[in-house]
């Protein structure tokens, strides 16, 4: 049974932390600022720009995903997702959170005969070669994810995988080892799929890559391994409905966007750290890192001049990063807000044995559980930061289940578009990455691309 997640932002408020948000300001100017942002977002939704908000209700799309997933799960032992950015991060977040970090190491019986799942985002030849050497071509499916079908990294992987499959199976059967997740009408993959009869799933035109986790981009890899899509989407729908209000105090995503924007523009706290206390949620922090960075890090025009704006997200993991980042968070520059994720039910009970009663440094651990230790460390770290005047907040998840994860993912996506309105940027585009793409095309010899001149390294600055 799904339970609602909670967002505790008390450690962002005055007088709990020095320089915290005053309640009167939250209920006054900031509430009005949010109403303006909400109106901007509502207008864009009415124009059809924010397709991710409709994904929890796309029953026809989900049916298509489930039909393909059911068939492929019976035929293949390994499913390999080829996609980069949002086309890979979302699938990885769902995989690790809901299947666990050792899914691929489990036996067929432990996986209930669902396939192993691999997500390969980077075109690192060592990684790709090592993976192919461990797969059986006749029992492997490649899910190629690219909305345009022109993503250089993903398409290079596809071309290698296609040759690898065709070298091992009959050419006519090779197409049955591929599934394209792409634009419903346009693009290179759509062209190839139509010509060769490769099965395809659509990415809605109004859903960008970093907002696509609840589209077929993320849903198919999850479904092919048995994840309950109905529960995942029900959680997302519940959060989407909770956020259909311009009353700030009643809108979780609105509060999140408002307090983080305020911390940045008014207090110079421009680094936003997402720190889950669960290994399974580490990829969610990495997914959020792209979502927040690519959506909000923009150049805005002020008096005709481009001015950079936007916060810097940072993915961390508790308690691991208490031993790497906490010193900086406690005593470093006052430019950070830490967002913890607390999981109430860890999913496994591991008792700590009572041993060495004469050694106080160990004796106190006996009789507790590892889950209790992890949650205690999260609470202690939040309080330590508060006492040092370092703002922080906590998402409380009853468990890492489909419904709870769906809520969290939708909350963070909605907060992103609210924040975009507050910063005065378009959270859906990414003009800053286009130059790198054009330079790559030219250097790789793509037809119609200008070959750029890149200066040789200056010997004065090379050691």
C-alpha positions in Angstrom: 0.0 0.0 0.0 1.5 3.3 -1.1 2.1 5.9 1.6 2.7 9.6 0.9 6.2 11.0 1.1 6.8 14.0 3.3 9.0 17.1 2.8 10.4 18.5 6.1 11.9 22.0 5.4 12.0 23.2 9.0 15.8 23.4 8.9 15.5 26.0 6.1 13.4 28.3 8.3 14.2 31.0 10.8 15.0 30.8 13.6 16.0 27.2 13.2 19.0 28.3 11.2 20.7 31.6 10.9 19.6 33.4 7.8 16.7 31.0 7.3 13.5 32.0 5.6 11.1 33.9 7.8 7.6 32.5 8.0 6.1 35.9 7.3 8.1 36.1 4.1 7.1 32.6 3.1 3.5 33.5 3.6 3.8 36.9 2.1 6.1 37.9 -0.8 7.3 34.4 -1.5 3.8 33.1 -1.7 2.9 35.8 -4.2 6.1 35.0 -6.2 5.1 31.4 -6.3 1.6 32.3 -7.6 3.2 34.1 -10.5 5.5 31.1 -11.2 2.5 28.8 -11.0 0.6 30.9 -13.5 3.6 30.7 -15.9 3.8 26.9 -15.6 0.0 26.5 -15.9 0.1 28.6 -19.1 2.8 26.4 -20.5 0.9 23.3 -19.6 -2.2 24.6 -21.4 0.0 25.2 -24.5 1.0 21.5 -24.4 4.6 22.1 -23.5 4.8 20.1 -20.2 4.0 16.6 -21.4 5.7 14.9 -18.4 2.8 16.0 -16.3 0.4 13.9 -18.3 2.6 10.7 -18.4 1.0 9.1 -15.2 -2.3 9.1 -17.1 -1.1 7.8 -20.5 -2.8 4.4 -20.3 -2.6 3.6 -24.0 1.2 4.1 -23.9 1.6 2.0 -20.8 -0.4 -0.8 -22.4 2.0 -0.8 -25.4 5.0 -0.8 -23.1 3.6 -3.8 -21.1 2.8 -5.8 -24.2 6.3 -5.5 -25.6 7.9 -6.0 -22.2 6.0 -9.2 -21.6 7.0 -10.6 -24.9 10.7 -9.6 -24.7 11.0 -10.8 -21.1 10.2 -14.3 -22.2 12.7 -14.4 -25.1 15.8 -12.7 -23.8 18.2 -13.2 -20.9 19.8 -9.8 -21.1 18.4 -6.4 -22.0 20.8 -3.6 -22.8 19.6 0.0 -22.8 21.6 2.3 -25.0 21.0 5.9 -24.1 22.7 8.9 -22.7 21.6 11.8 -20.4 18.0 11.5 -19.5 17.7 8.5 -21.8 20.0 6.5 -19.5 19.8 8.2 -16.1 16.1 7.6 -15.6 16.3 3.9 -16.4 19.3 3.5 -14.1 17.4 5.3 -11.3 14.4 3.0 -11.6 16.6 -0.1 -12.0 18.8 0.5 -8.9 15.9 1.7 -6.7 13.4 -0.9 -7.5 15.4 -3.9 -8.6 18.4 -3.4 -6.3 22.1 -3.1 -7.0 22.7 -6.9 -7.4 19.9 -7.7 -9.8 22.2 -8.9 -12.5 24.1 -11.1 -10.1 20.9 -13.0 -9.0 20.1 -16.4 -10.3 17.2 -16.9 -12.8 15.0 -18.1 -10.0 15.8 -15.2 -7.7 14.9 -12.8 -10.6 11.7 -14.8 -11.2 13.2 -15.5 -14.7 13.1 -11.8 -15.7 16.1 -10.7 -17.7 19.2 -9.0 -16.5 19.3 -5.3 -17.2 22.3 -3.2 -18.3 22.2 0.5 -19.0 25.2 1.7 -21.1 25.3 5.5 -21.5 28.9 6.4 -22.3 30.6 5.2 -25.5 33.7 4.1 -23.6 35.1 1.3 -25.8 36.5 -0.7 -22.8 33.2 -0.8 -21.0 31.2 -1.7 -24.1 33.6 -4.4 -25.3 33.7 -5.9 -21.8 29.9 -6.0 -21.7 29.6 -7.6 -25.2 32.1 -10.3 -24.3 29.9 -11.4 -21.4 26.6 -11.6 -23.4 25.1 -14.2 -25.6 24.0 -12.5 -28.8 21.1 -14.9 -29.4 19.6 -14.1 -26.0 20.3 -10.3 -25.9 17.9 -7.4 -26.7 19.2 -3.9 -27.3 16.8 -1.0 -26.4 18.1 2.0 -28.3 16.8 5.2 -26.8 17.2 8.4 -28.7 14.4 10.8 -29.5 16.2 12.3 -32.6 18.0 9.1 -33.5 21.1 11.4 -34.1 22.7 11.1 -30.7 26.3 10.4 -31.6 27.1 8.4 -28.5 24.0 6.2 -28.6 24.0 5.7 -32.3 27.7 4.6 -32.3 26.7 2.0 -29.7 23.8 0.9 -31.9 26.0 0.5 -35.0 28.5 -1.7 -33.0 25.7 -3.7 -31.4 23.9 -4.2 -34.8 27.1 -5.6 -36.4 27.7 -7.8 -33.3 24.2 -9.3 -33.5 24.3 -9.8 -37.3 27.6 -11.6 -37.0 26.0 -14.2 -34.7 22.4 -14.6 -36.0 20.6 -14.6 -39.3 20.3 -11.1 -40.7 16.6 -11.4 -41.0 16.3 -12.3 -37.3 18.7 -9.5 -36.2 16.0 -6.8 -36.2 14.1 -8.9 -33.5 17.0 -8.1 -31.2 16.4 -4.4 -31.2 13.7 -2.1 -29.8 13.8 1.6 -30.6 12.4 4.2 -28.2 12.2 7.4 -30.2 10.1 10.1 -31.7 6.6 8.9 -32.8 6.9 10.3 -36.3 10.3 11.7 -37.1 14.0 11.0 -36.7 16.7 8.5 -37.8 15.5 5.7 -35.6 11.9 6.1 -36.7 13.2 6.0 -40.3 15.2 2.8 -39.8 12.4 1.2 -37.7 9.8 1.8 -40.4 12.0 0.5 -43.1 13.2 -2.6 -41.4 10.2 -3.5 -39.2 12.0 -2.9 -35.9 9.6 -2.7 -32.9 9.3 0.9 -31.6 8.0 2.8 -28.6 7.1 6.5 -28.8 8.6 9.3 -26.8 5.9 12.1 -26.7 7.1 15.1 -28.7 6.5 17.4 -25.7 8.6 15.3 -23.3 12.3 16.1 -23.2 15.0 13.6 -22.2 15.5 14.7 -18.7 11.8 14.7 -18.1 11.2 11.3 -19.7 11.7 8.8 -16.8 8.0 8.1 -16.6 7.6 7.7 -20.4 8.6 4.5 -22.3 12.2 5.7 -21.9 12.1 4.6 -18.3 9.0 2.4 -18.2 10.1 -0.3 -20.7 13.4 -1.2 -18.9 11.5 -1.3 -15.6 8.6 -3.3 -17.0 10.7 -5.9 -18.7 12.1 -6.8 -15.3 8.8 -7.0 -13.6 8.4 -3.5 -12.0 4.8 -2.7 -11.2 4.2 0.3 -13.5 0.7 0.9 -12.2 2.0 1.6 -8.7 4.9 3.8 -10.0 2.5 5.9 -12.0 -0.1 6.0 -9.3 2.5 7.6 -7.0 3.5 10.1 -9.7 -0.2 10.9 -10.3 -0.8 11.5 -6.6 2.1 14.0 -6.4 1.0 15.7 -9.6 -2.5 16.2 -8.1 -1.0 17.5 -4.8 0.8 20.1 -6.7 -2.3 21.5 -8.6 -2.6 24.5 -6.4 -1.1 28.0 -6.3 -1.3 28.0 -2.5 2.4 27.7 -1.6 2.0 26.0 1.7 -0.1 23.3 0.2 2.2 22.6 -2.8 5.2 20.4 -2.0 7.0 21.1 -5.3 6.2 24.8 -4.9 7.8 24.9 -1.5 10.9 23.1 -2.7 11.4 25.4 -5.6 10.7 28.5 -3.6 13.0 27.8 -0.7 15.9 26.7 -3.0 15.5 29.7 -5.3 15.3 32.0 -2.2 18.4 30.4 -0.7 20.3 31.0 -4.0 19.3 34.5 -5.0 19.0 36.0 -1.5 21.6 34.1 0.5 24.1 33.0 -2.1 23.5 29.4 -1.4 23.8 28.3 -5.0 25.0 24.7 -4.5 22.1 22.2 -3.9 23.2 18.8 -2.6 20.8 15.8 -2.9 22.0 13.2 -0.4 19.9 10.1 0.0 20.6 7.7 2.8 20.1 4.5 0.8 22.5 3.0 -1.8 19.5 2.2 -4.0 18.7 5.9 -4.4 22.2 7.1 -5.3 21.3 7.1 -9.1 18.2 9.2 -8.2 20.6 11.9 -7.0 22.6 11.6 -10.3 19.3 11.9 -12.2 18.4 15.0 -10.2 21.8 16.5 -10.9 21.1 16.5 -14.6 17.5 17.6 -14.2 18.4 20.7 -12.0 21.6 21.6 -13.9 20.4 21.3 -17.5 17.0 22.9 -16.8 18.1 25.9 -14.7 21.7 26.7 -15.7 21.1 29.2 -18.4 22.2 32.6 -19.7 19.5 35.2 -19.4 19.5 38.6 -21.3 19.7 41.6 -19.0 19.9 45.0 -20.8 21.0 43.1 -23.9 23.8 41.2 -22.2 23.9 37.5 -21.3 24.0 37.0 -17.6 24.6 33.4 -16.2 22.0 32.2 -13.7 21.0 28.9 -12.1 22.1 26.8 -9.1 24.7 24.0 -9.1 23.4 20.6 -8.1 25.6 18.0 -6.4 24.9 14.3 -5.9 26.0 12.8 -2.6 25.3 9.6 -0.7 24.8 9.1 3.1 26.4 7.9 5.1 29.4 7.5 2.7 29.8 11.2 2.0 29.8 12.0 5.7 33.4 10.8 5.3 34.2 12.9 2.2 32.0 16.0 2.0 30.6 16.7 5.5 33.7 18.7 6.6 33.1 21.0 3.7 29.4 21.2 4.3 29.9 22.0 8.0 32.7 24.5 7.8 33.2 25.4 4.2 31.7 28.4 2.3 28.1 29.3 3.2 27.0 28.5 -0.3 25.1 25.2 0.0 21.8 23.7 0.9 21.6 20.0 1.7 18.5 17.9 0.8 18.5 14.6 2.6 16.4 11.6 1.6 15.4 9.4 4.6 14.0 5.9 4.1 12.0 4.7 7.1 11.8 1.0 6.1 15.2 -0.1 4.7 13.8 -3.2 3.1 16.2 -5.5 5.0 16.8 -6.1 8.8 20.4 -6.7 9.7 21.0 -6.9 13.4 24.3 -5.8 14.8 25.6 -8.5 17.2 26.6 -7.6 20.8 30.3 -8.4 21.1 33.3 -6.9 23.0 31.4 -5.6 26.0 34.6 -4.2 27.4 35.3 -1.9 24.5 32.9 1.1 24.7 33.7 2.1 21.1 32.0 -1.1 19.9 29.7 -2.2 22.7 27.1 0.5 22.1 26.4 -0.8 18.6 25.2 -4.2 19.8 21.5 -4.7 19.7 20.8 -2.1 17.1 20.3 -2.6 13.4 22.2 -1.3 10.5 19.1 0.4 9.3 18.7 2.2 12.6 22.3 3.3 12.5 21.9 4.7 9.0 18.8 6.7 9.9 20.4 7.9 13.1 23.4 9.2 11.2 21.1 11.1 8.8 19.2 12.7 11.7 22.5 13.5 13.5 24.0 15.1 10.4 20.9 17.2 9.8 21.0 18.5 13.4 24.8 19.1 13.2 24.3 21.2 10.1 21.5 23.1 11.7 23.5 23.9 14.8 26.2 25.4 12.5 23.7 27.5 10.7 23.8 25.3 7.6 20.3 25.0 6.0 19.0 21.6 5.1 15.8 19.7 4.5 14.6 16.1 4.3 12.4 14.1 2.1 10.9 11.3 4.2 10.1 8.1 2.2 8.2 5.4 4.1 10.0 2.8 1.9 11.7 2.6 -1.5 8.6 1.2 -3.3 7.2 2.0 -6.7 4.6 4.4 -5.4 6.9 6.3 -3.2 9.6 6.6 -5.9 6.9 7.8 -8.4 6.0 10.6 -5.9 9.6 11.7 -5.5 10.4 11.7 -9.2 7.3 13.8 -10.0 7.9 16.2 -7.1 11.5 16.9 -8.3 10.3 17.4 -11.9 7.5 19.8 -11.0 9.8 21.8 -8.7 12.2 22.2 -11.6 9.7 23.9 -13.9 8.5 26.1 -11.0 12.1 27.1 -10.4 12.6 27.8 -14.1 9.8 30.3 -13.9 11.3 31.9 -10.8 14.7 32.2 -12.5 13.1 33.5 -15.7 14.6 30.7 -17.8 13.1 28.1 -20.1 13.6 24.8 -18.1 12.9 22.7 -21.2 15.7 23.7 -23.5 19.5 23.2 -23.4 21.1 25.7 -25.8 24.4 25.5 -24.0 25.2 21.9 -25.2 24.6 22.5 -28.9 28.0 24.0 -29.6 29.8 21.0 -28.3 27.6 18.8 -30.5 28.3 20.9 -33.6 32.0 20.7 -33.0 31.9 17.0 -32.5 29.9 16.5 -35.8 32.5 18.6 -37.7 35.5 16.8 -36.2 33.9 13.4 -36.9 33.2 14.3 -40.5 29.4 14.4 -40.5 28.1 15.5 -43.8 27.0 19.1 -43.9 29.0 20.0 -40.7 31.8 22.6 -40.8 35.1 21.2 -39.7 36.2 23.5 -36.8 39.7 24.8 -36.3 40.9 23.9 -32.8 44.1 25.6 -31.8 47.1 23.4 -31.0 48.1 23.5 -27.3 50.3 26.5 -26.5 53.7 25.0 -25.4 54.1 27.7 -22.8 51.2 26.2 -20.8 52.0 22.5 -21.2 54.3 20.7 -18.7 
